[in-house]
């Protein structure tokens, strides 16, 4: 889980704004109208974070990096401790599936 968190975190920070599309990809992408919007995904991320005991008043949403993973199937929201700069490990990330709206919380380490 630690590797997935770090990989997703660095992918969010370093990913290009335009995802790579492969011609041989067989998975169908839902139409844009069927995908969870950023606004709705952020609401879902906040509910998931609060459900894991995070007090969002003590965190700020990171504005650095791409908010969509490299597969373009998850919204990635990184929260850093506030005030900045946060001490090591004082962050967490919430990944929200763009098709289903399911949210997964990854604590900082």
LINCOR-V429650 format. One record per helix or strand of 3 or more residues. SS is the DSSP state (2 for helix, 1 for strand). FROM is the first residue (numbers start at 0). TO is the last residue. If there is no record, write none. Layout:
# LINCOR-V429650
ss from to
SS FROM TO
SS FROM TO
This chain:
# LINCOR-V429650
ss from to
2 1 13
2 31 33
2 37 50
2 55 57
1 58 60
1 73 80
1 90 96
1 102 106
